[in-house]
C-alpha cells in the first residue's frame, strides 16, 4: 500500500464518498501478486496498476 499511497492515490481516495481504504489496500496487494507473472488476459490491467503504483 505504501506504493499506492506514494502515487498520490492516498490523498485522493479518502475524499471519495464511500471509499474503503482497506479494500484498496487489498486490491493493490492482489494486483501486485497477479502482476508478478500475469496471464495474457491481465497484461492491460497490470500495466495500469504499474502506472498508478510507480508515479
Buried (B, 14 or more C-beta within 10 A) or exposed (E): BEBBBEBEBBEEBEEEEEEEBEEBBEBBEEBBEBBEEBEEEBEEEBEEBBEBBEE
